[in-house]
């Protein structure tokens, strides 16, 4: 018989949301520790593997996100299989973001299917989009393909988040949700790796095969406990709960889930925000900050990467563009997991000021033709530094402010608003860049971005607070205590 746990110690503290939490520390016999470790590994596998499989949905979208950089070189050439103009290129890029905006509006709706089948539906849209791209004969095929893939991804993202929340416990769920976007950025980098070595049709076929594989994997996903309960499979739900949460009584947990299903969560929207002065101001500040983020110039550099380096007379623009994409990916990792630990206002200011200086350097490099007259890789150094400093601050911090500036019941609406506005601003900024680079000298769009950056530095300095006061949720009691972890020490 296993000896019981003993010598319990309780450590109370408050988390970043102001909730009281407790950590229990026990001493335990060696055999008890081994059993607990085996249970922990099994539980982790049941929670992590399905969540990782669901997140694969973002890879085909990432392939489409990185599609313009290499394929525009083909489609804008004289022997293009589908004739497009530079003016049309911005519209084609924008239709992907139109689709994301449309799908995001419905991303929290499960249509009676549950998260698993919502993910499958999103993947079907993505697969159909790549089939249309593969068989496209004109610009209309390109537009339909990109808007369908964007809509499928926008809808699936909300379903993936729900799936992870229903299959895992905090803080693991928070970590896995952060990782979701990295699957998309992996597809984005893959686009830069594959794109230069294949033609338009081959690229579409490869992406189609990847999409078909991902869709097939989604059918293997287990239903979440909530989905099983909705399907009246109560015993199956209890069995799954015993794997996912071995320390909790499955009978009691299933009753809680049944009660949660019958209760609609409180979700506040724009009307409630406008009635509250603090939230109204925060909403306005977030909007302006998002405008600064997008109009500081990063989206066009990711759409027209190869074109920018080609116009800068940089040797091997395909390989330089790949390096740019890899640095973007690495910077996103830093911006997601490291940057939020530091003072956000300071980081935003450092990012904005650095980008401002680098844009000035870029203008000087272009105007005085420093690539041709001095060092051929001057433009590369400037652009590489730009994507690093922009991404670790301006590109990453604004989204994290949602949790700082809005109570929990408002975050779903504000997150959707953020994603939709983010997409629309990236679309318009890409079009502005295309018009400026086509109608004026190459350095003119960077002058435009420089002006926006000056405004960004002033705005952040004046209106973004260094510290955020804790927000109190309506009808919320702070006396709740959450057990976040149990630590076992080995004692023979």
WOBELFEN-V122874 format. One record per pair of residues at least 6 apart in sequence whose C-alpha atoms are under 8 Angstrom apart, sorted by the first residue. I is the first residue (numbers start at 1). GAP is how many residues later the second one is. If there is no record, write none. Layout:
i-><I;I>
gap-><GAP;GAP>
//
This chain:
i-><2;2;3;3;3;4;5;5;5;5;6;6;6;7;7;7;8;8;8;8;9;9;9;10;10;10;10;11;11;11;12;12;12;12;13;13;13;14;14;15;17;17;18;18;19;19;19;19;19;20;20;20;20;20;21;21;21;21;22;22;22;22;22;23;23;23;23;23;24;24;24;24;25;25;25;25;26;26;26;26;27;27;27;27;28;28;28;28;28;29;29;29;30;30;30;33;33;33;39;42;43;43;43;43;44;46;46;47;47;47;48;48;50;50;51;51;51;51;51;52;53;53;53;54;54;54;54;54;55;55;55;56;56;57;57;57;57;57;57;57;57;58;58;58;58;58;58;59;59;59;59;59;59;60;60;60;60;60;60;61;61;61;61;61;61;62;62;62;62;62;62;62;62;63;63;63;63;63;63;63;64;64;64;64;65;65;66;66;66;66;66;66;66;67;67;68;68;68;69;69;69;69;69;69;69;70;70;70;70;70;71;71;71;72;72;73;73;74;74;74;75;75;75;75;76;76;76;76;81;82;82;82;83;83;84;86;86;87;87;90;90;90;90;91;91;92;92;92;93;93;93;93;94;94;94;94;94;95;95;95;95;96;96;96;96;96;96;97;97;97;97;97;97;98;98;98;98;98;99;99;99;99;99;99;99;99;100;100;100;100;100;100;100;100;100;101;101;101;101;101;101;101;101;102;102;102;103;103;103;103;103;103;103;104;104;104;104;104;104;104;104;105;105;105;106;107;107;107;107;107;107;108;108;108;110;110;114;115;115;115;115;115;115;116;116;116;116;116;116;116;116;118;118;118;119;119;119;119;119;119;120;120;120;120;121;121;122;122;122;122;122;123;123;123;123;123;123;124;124;125;125;125;125;126;126;126;126;126;126;127;127;127;127;127;128;128;128;129;129;129;129;129;129;130;130;130;130;130;130;130;131;131;131;131;132;132;132;132;133;133;133;133;133;134;134;134;134;135;136;161;163;164;164;164;165;166;166;166;167;167;167;168;170;171;178;182;182;185;186;188;189;189;189;189;192;192;192;192;193;194;195;196;224;225;225;225;225;225;226;226;226;226;228;228;228;229;229;229;229;234;237;238;238;238;239;241;241;241;242;242;242;266;267;267;267;267;268;268;268;269;269;269;270;273;273;273;274;279;279;282;282;285;285;286;286;287;289;289;289;290;290;290;290;291;292;292;292;292;293;293;294;294;294;294;295;295;295;295;295;296;296;296;296;297;297;297;298;298;299;299;299;300;300;300;300;301;302;303;305;306;306;306;309;309;309;309;309;310;311;312;312;312;313;313;313;314;314;314;314;314;315;320;324;324;324;327;327;327;328;328;328;331;331;331;331;332;332;332;334;335;335;335;335;335;335;336;336;339;339;339;339;339;340;340;343;343;344;344;345;345;345;345;345;346;347;348;348;348;348;349;349;349;350;351;351;351;351;351;352;352;352;352;352;352;353;353;354;354;354;355;355;355;355;356;356;356;358;358;358;358;359;359;359;359;359;360;360;361;362;362;362;362;362;363;363;363;364;365;365;365;366;366;366;367;370;370;371;371;371;399;402;402;402;403;404;404;404;405;405;406;407;407;407;408;409;433;436;436;436;437;437;437>
gap-><29;30;25;26;29;24;21;22;23;24;20;21;22;18;19;20;16;17;18;19;15;16;17;12;13;14;15;11;12;13;8;9;10;11;7;8;9;6;7;6;453;454;452;460;459;460;461;462;463;458;459;460;461;462;460;461;462;463;459;460;461;462;463;460;461;462;463;464;459;461;462;463;461;462;463;464;460;461;462;463;461;462;463;464;460;461;462;463;464;461;462;463;460;461;462;455;456;457;207;201;200;201;202;203;200;197;198;120;121;197;120;128;171;172;109;112;113;116;125;124;164;165;168;65;106;109;164;167;105;125;128;127;158;62;66;96;99;126;154;157;158;95;122;123;125;126;129;124;125;126;127;128;129;66;124;127;147;150;151;65;88;89;92;123;126;121;122;123;124;125;126;127;129;121;124;125;126;127;128;144;82;85;124;127;31;123;121;122;123;125;126;236;237;124;128;25;235;236;123;233;234;235;236;237;238;122;125;126;236;248;124;128;129;17;232;233;234;6;125;126;6;7;8;9;7;8;9;10;56;55;56;57;55;56;55;348;352;347;348;337;340;341;344;336;340;50;51;54;53;210;334;337;330;332;333;334;336;48;51;52;55;50;51;52;53;54;55;50;53;326;327;329;330;49;52;53;325;326;47;48;49;50;51;52;53;55;47;50;51;52;53;54;55;320;323;49;50;53;318;319;320;322;323;49;52;318;47;48;49;50;51;52;53;47;50;51;53;54;312;315;316;50;311;315;49;47;48;49;50;51;52;47;50;51;8;49;113;44;45;47;48;109;112;43;44;47;102;105;106;107;108;37;38;41;36;37;38;40;41;99;36;95;98;99;31;35;29;30;31;33;34;29;30;33;88;91;92;28;91;23;24;26;27;22;23;24;26;27;85;22;81;84;85;88;17;20;21;15;16;17;18;19;20;15;19;74;75;77;78;81;14;73;74;77;9;10;12;13;8;9;12;13;71;67;70;71;74;6;6;16;61;9;12;13;8;58;59;60;57;58;77;76;314;313;158;147;151;144;143;137;133;136;137;140;126;129;130;133;129;9;8;122;13;12;13;15;16;29;11;31;32;35;6;8;9;8;25;28;29;20;17;12;13;16;11;9;12;13;6;7;8;143;142;143;145;146;141;142;145;141;144;145;143;6;7;10;6;126;127;123;124;178;179;112;115;131;109;167;171;108;128;131;132;134;160;161;163;164;101;102;128;131;132;135;130;131;134;154;157;153;154;156;157;132;149;152;89;92;127;130;131;126;129;130;133;7;23;127;16;11;12;15;8;11;12;70;71;7;131;54;59;67;58;59;63;57;62;63;65;66;61;60;59;60;63;57;60;61;59;60;63;56;57;60;61;59;60;64;58;56;57;58;60;61;62;56;60;8;53;54;57;58;57;60;123;124;53;122;115;116;119;120;121;120;46;45;46;49;112;108;111;112;43;38;39;41;42;43;38;41;42;101;104;105;100;104;32;35;36;31;34;35;98;94;97;98;24;25;27;28;27;87;88;90;91;87;90;21;17;20;21;81;84;80;83;84;6;6;13;14;13;76;77;76;6;8;6;7;8;19;9;12;13;8;64;66;67;63;66;65;64;65;66;65;64;12;6;8;9;6;7;8>
//
